[in-house]
Amino acid sequence: MYAVVVSGGKQYRIAEGDTIKVEKITAEEGTSIELDKVLMISDADNISVGAPYLDDCKVTATIASHGRHKKIKIVKFRRRKHSRTQMGHRQWYTELKITGIAAS
């Protein structure tokens, strides 16, 4: 069984027992949360698609940790102009451990 959920403006295909990194969620580690924006859920032979979300489906997850991704370097370079700008960015994330997918 797997589901497609939305978190932080991105879509994730998840199954029970998976760990995913989503945009930062303001909650403490070890807290259980529910992802209620479920777009699709699939059993072995049944597929349910929402319009846009499924009303009676929920995904429960536990917050495993918070952290930051690797640094991304942003470089703007203009040739022959003696101009170069360099920046770096590290995005915050929350790592979720999927504990259950409930469909009615």
FIMARDO-375211 format. One record per residue: residue number from 1; chain; residue in three letters; z, x, y of N, C-alpha, C in turn. Coordinates in pm, 1 decimal. Each point is the difference from the previous one (the first is absolute). Layout:
REM FIMARDO-375211
ATOM,NUM,A,ALA,Z,X,Y,Z,X,Y,Z,X,Y;
...
***
This chain:
REM FIMARDO-375211
ATOM,1,A,MET,0.0,84.6,-117.6,0.0,-84.6,117.6,0.0,89.0,123.8;
ATOM,2,A,TYR,-85.1,-32.9,94.9,-1.5,73.4,125.5,-20.6,-97.5,115.4;
ATOM,3,A,ALA,26.4,48.7,120.8,-14.1,-81.7,119.4,-55.7,85.6,113.0;
ATOM,4,A,VAL,-57.2,-67.0,99.2,-46.5,66.2,121.7,82.9,-56.3,113.9;
ATOM,5,A,VAL,72.2,88.7,71.2,87.8,-41.7,108.6,-40.0,70.1,129.2;
ATOM,6,A,VAL,47.5,-57.0,112.4,-24.5,58.0,131.8,132.3,48.4,55.4;
ATOM,7,A,SER,1.3,123.7,48.9,118.1,54.3,65.0,-46.4,99.0,105.8;
ATOM,8,A,GLY,39.7,-22.2,123.3,-37.4,91.9,107.1,-147.8,-1.2,32.0;
ATOM,9,A,GLY,-68.2,-111.6,-23.8,-141.1,-10.1,29.5,-90.5,60.4,-105.6;
ATOM,10,A,LYS,56.6,45.3,-110.9,-79.1,59.1,-107.8,22.7,-79.2,-128.1;
ATOM,11,A,GLN,-98.0,4.8,-89.7,9.0,-71.6,-125.7,25.8,98.5,-113.4;
ATOM,12,A,TYR,88.1,-41.6,-92.8,38.0,85.2,-111.4,-13.1,-78.0,-130.4;
ATOM,13,A,ARG,-58.3,63.5,-101.8,-5.8,-58.0,-134.7,117.7,58.0,-76.2;
ATOM,14,A,ILE,90.7,-86.9,-42.6,123.9,46.3,-60.7,22.3,-67.3,-134.4;
ATOM,15,A,ALA,76.4,67.8,-82.4,46.5,-54.6,-127.3,149.6,28.8,-8.2;
ATOM,16,A,GLU,66.9,-64.2,-91.4,143.6,19.5,-14.5,28.8,143.5,-46.6;
ATOM,17,A,GLY,92.5,67.1,68.8,34.7,137.4,-31.8,-69.5,102.9,87.4;
ATOM,18,A,ASP,-97.4,-41.4,82.1,-71.3,92.7,87.8,87.2,41.8,117.8;
ATOM,19,A,THR,-31.6,115.4,57.0,59.5,41.6,126.7,-113.8,17.2,99.8;
ATOM,20,A,ILE,18.0,-56.4,118.9,-102.2,8.8,103.6,63.4,44.4,130.3;
ATOM,21,A,LYS,-80.4,60.3,86.3,44.6,40.7,132.7,-65.3,-91.5,101.5;
ATOM,22,A,VAL,83.6,-75.1,73.6,-48.3,-94.1,100.5,47.8,44.8,137.7;
ATOM,23,A,GLU,-47.8,-67.9,103.5,48.2,27.6,134.7,151.6,-21.3,4.2;
ATOM,24,A,LYS,67.5,68.5,91.2,145.9,0.7,1.7,58.2,-140.3,15.2;
ATOM,25,A,ILE,95.4,-31.8,-85.9,74.4,-126.2,3.3,142.4,33.6,40.4;
ATOM,26,A,THR,54.0,-72.1,97.5,134.1,29.8,49.2,104.2,-68.7,-88.1;
ATOM,27,A,ALA,36.4,66.9,-107.9,105.7,-43.7,-90.8,54.2,124.2,-68.5;
ATOM,28,A,GLU,119.0,-8.9,-53.7,63.8,116.1,-60.4,-51.4,23.9,-141.9;
ATOM,29,A,GLU,15.9,123.7,-46.5,-42.1,34.7,-135.4,84.3,-76.1,-101.6;
ATOM,30,A,GLY,-63.0,-43.3,-107.5,68.9,-75.8,-103.3,-1.7,-150.0,23.7;
ATOM,31,A,THR,-47.4,-43.9,115.3,-5.8,-142.3,32.4,-118.3,-63.9,-72.0;
ATOM,32,A,SER,19.7,-122.1,-46.3,-107.3,-74.1,-64.8,-68.6,-88.0,104.1;
ATOM,33,A,ILE,-133.2,2.1,2.2,-75.9,-80.8,94.7,-102.8,-82.4,-75.2;
ATOM,34,A,GLU,-53.2,-103.3,67.8,-104.0,-84.1,-58.7,-125.8,12.9,84.0;
ATOM,35,A,LEU,-111.8,22.7,-65.6,-130.1,0.8,65.2,-62.6,-136.5,-27.2;
ATOM,36,A,ASP,-8.5,-83.8,102.6,-47.5,-136.5,-20.5,-145.5,-20.3,39.1;
ATOM,37,A,LYS,-64.6,101.1,55.2,-142.0,-11.1,34.0,-83.7,47.0,-119.5;
ATOM,38,A,VAL,-10.0,-87.0,-98.5,-73.0,30.5,-123.3,-140.0,-60.4,12.1;
ATOM,39,A,LEU,-102.9,84.3,-6.5,-137.9,-46.1,11.8,-56.4,-47.0,-133.6;
ATOM,40,A,MET,35.2,72.2,-106.5,-56.3,-31.3,-130.5,99.2,39.7,-108.0;
ATOM,41,A,ILE,0.2,-74.8,-108.5,82.9,34.7,-114.0,-83.4,-20.3,-126.0;
ATOM,42,A,SER,15.2,93.0,-93.8,-81.3,-6.2,-120.0,87.6,20.2,-122.7;
ATOM,43,A,ASP,-13.6,-89.8,-94.3,62.0,14.3,-130.8,-108.4,57.5,-91.2;
ATOM,44,A,ALA,21.3,-1.5,-128.4,-98.6,56.5,-92.4,-135.4,-69.9,12.3;
ATOM,45,A,ASP,0.7,-134.1,14.4,-126.8,-73.2,7.4,-7.4,-96.4,118.5;
ATOM,46,A,ASN,109.1,-20.6,73.2,0.1,-90.6,114.4,1.5,79.4,129.3;
ATOM,47,A,ILE,-82.9,-40.7,95.3,-1.4,62.4,132.1,19.8,-109.3,103.5;
ATOM,48,A,SER,99.4,18.9,87.9,25.2,-94.6,108.4,-23.1,71.2,131.6;
ATOM,49,A,VAL,-83.5,-60.3,84.9,-31.7,57.5,129.6,46.6,-96.1,107.3;
ATOM,50,A,GLY,71.2,51.1,101.0,50.3,-82.9,107.4,-100.1,-15.2,111.9;
ATOM,51,A,ALA,32.3,-93.4,91.0,-86.6,-21.4,115.0,85.6,-13.2,125.2;
ATOM,52,A,PRO,46.7,100.5,66.8,-11.0,141.0,-33.5,109.7,48.4,-94.3;
ATOM,53,A,TYR,116.1,-67.8,-5.1,109.7,46.8,-84.5,33.8,-105.2,-105.4;
ATOM,54,A,LEU,59.5,45.8,-108.8,51.8,-90.4,-102.3,139.9,-43.0,41.9;
ATOM,55,A,ASP,26.4,-130.8,-5.4,126.8,-52.3,51.2,117.6,26.3,-92.7;
ATOM,56,A,ASP,-18.0,-15.0,-129.5,112.3,2.1,-93.4,12.8,131.8,-75.9;
ATOM,57,A,CYS,-57.1,106.6,49.8,8.8,130.4,-65.7,75.4,98.6,88.1;
ATOM,58,A,LYS,85.0,79.8,-63.5,76.3,101.2,72.5,5.6,127.2,-82.5;
ATOM,59,A,VAL,7.1,110.7,69.9,14.4,130.3,-63.7,130.7,59.3,49.3;
ATOM,60,A,THR,87.1,40.9,-91.8,126.2,61.8,38.4,-11.6,150.6,-18.6;
ATOM,61,A,ALA,60.6,71.4,94.5,-5.5,145.9,-2.8,132.1,56.1,49.5;
ATOM,62,A,THR,29.8,121.8,-39.6,118.4,71.4,44.8,-44.8,119.9,81.6;
ATOM,63,A,ILE,67.8,23.2,111.7,-35.4,113.1,84.9,55.7,126.7,-64.0;
ATOM,64,A,ALA,-90.6,89.3,-39.0,39.8,124.0,-65.9,36.2,107.2,101.9;
ATOM,65,A,SER,-83.2,17.2,102.6,27.5,103.8,99.6,-83.5,-23.4,124.5;
ATOM,66,A,HIS,36.6,72.4,105.9,-76.5,5.3,123.8,-44.6,144.3,19.2;
ATOM,67,A,GLY,-109.9,19.9,68.9,-45.6,136.2,23.2,-117.4,4.2,94.7;
ATOM,68,A,ARG,-62.2,118.0,5.8,-117.1,19.4,83.6,-109.3,66.5,-82.5;
ATOM,69,A,HIS,-124.8,-39.6,26.7,-114.9,57.8,-68.8,-24.5,141.9,48.2;
ATOM,70,A,LYS,-97.6,66.0,-61.1,-40.2,132.9,43.9,-60.4,-7.4,139.7;
ATOM,71,A,LYS,3.2,112.4,69.6,-52.1,3.2,135.4,-152.6,-5.4,0.6;
ATOM,72,A,ILE,-51.4,-81.7,91.3,-143.4,-9.6,23.3,-28.9,68.6,132.2;
ATOM,73,A,LYS,-97.2,89.4,1.7,-36.2,69.3,123.5,-118.1,-69.5,64.4;
ATOM,74,A,ILE,13.0,-24.9,130.4,-105.8,-61.0,78.3,-50.1,105.8,98.0;
ATOM,75,A,VAL,-128.2,32.8,-7.0,-57.3,103.4,85.6,-118.0,-58.7,76.1;
ATOM,76,A,LYS,3.8,13.3,132.1,-114.3,-36.0,83.7,-55.8,129.8,56.5;
ATOM,77,A,PHE,-127.7,21.5,-23.7,-61.7,124.9,40.9,-130.6,-30.6,70.6;
ATOM,78,A,ARG,-15.6,53.8,119.7,-124.2,-16.7,74.6,-66.0,137.1,13.2;
ATOM,79,A,ARG,-114.9,13.4,-57.8,-66.0,129.6,-0.9,-46.7,38.6,140.6;
ATOM,80,A,ARG,4.7,127.3,27.0,-45.4,61.6,125.5,75.8,-49.6,122.9;
ATOM,81,A,LYS,111.3,-70.2,-14.5,74.7,-51.6,114.7,137.6,64.6,12.1;
ATOM,82,A,HIS,32.8,89.7,-91.8,130.8,64.3,-1.7,111.2,-104.8,-6.7;
ATOM,83,A,SER,-22.0,-101.7,-85.8,94.0,-110.8,-10.6,32.2,-24.0,-146.7;
ATOM,84,A,ARG,127.4,0.5,-31.6,44.6,-24.4,-136.8,138.1,-63.6,6.0;
ATOM,85,A,THR,17.2,-111.7,-70.3,129.0,-69.4,-5.3,39.0,-16.0,-145.7;
ATOM,86,A,GLN,125.5,26.5,-29.6,47.3,-9.8,-137.8,131.0,-77.0,-1.7;
ATOM,87,A,MET,9.9,-95.4,-94.1,121.6,-78.7,-16.8,30.0,-13.7,-149.0;
ATOM,88,A,GLY,119.7,-41.9,-30.9,37.5,-28.1,-137.9,68.8,-134.9,-7.6;
ATOM,89,A,HIS,-2.5,-61.2,-118.3,63.1,-130.7,-18.1,54.3,-10.8,-142.0;
ATOM,90,A,ARG,122.2,-51.6,-11.0,60.5,-29.2,-130.5,44.7,-145.5,0.3;
ATOM,91,A,GLN,-54.6,-78.3,-91.3,28.8,-142.2,-6.0,123.1,-26.3,-87.4;
ATOM,92,A,TRP,87.5,-90.1,45.7,116.1,-41.3,-78.3,-44.5,-94.0,-111.6;
ATOM,93,A,TYR,69.0,4.9,-113.8,-29.9,-90.9,-110.4,129.3,-41.4,-68.3;
ATOM,94,A,THR,-9.5,-107.6,-76.5,108.0,-47.7,-87.9,-57.1,-6.2,-140.9;
ATOM,95,A,GLU,71.5,59.6,-93.1,-44.5,-1.4,-139.6,68.0,-115.2,-71.0;
ATOM,96,A,LEU,-82.0,-90.2,-58.6,49.9,-118.2,-67.7,-20.9,11.7,-149.7;
ATOM,97,A,LYS,99.6,-41.8,-76.3,-7.7,-9.9,-145.9,-10.3,-148.2,-32.7;
ATOM,98,A,ILE,-111.4,-41.1,-59.6,-24.0,-142.3,-30.7,83.5,-37.9,-121.8;
ATOM,99,A,THR,86.6,-101.8,19.4,89.7,-41.8,-108.7,-44.1,-128.2,-68.3;
ATOM,100,A,GLY,-78.4,-82.8,68.3,-42.4,-124.5,-64.4,-109.4,-71.9,75.2;
ATOM,101,A,ILE,-81.8,-73.5,-75.8,-103.3,-84.2,56.5,24.9,-140.2,-52.8;
ATOM,102,A,ALA,27.2,-92.1,91.5,32.4,-138.2,-39.8,-113.0,-92.7,40.2;
ATOM,103,A,ALA,-55.9,-69.6,-97.3,-105.2,-98.3,25.4,38.8,-130.6,-66.8;
ATOM,104,A,SER,-25.7,-111.1,70.0,31.0,-129.1,-61.8,-123.0,-73.6,-43.4;
***
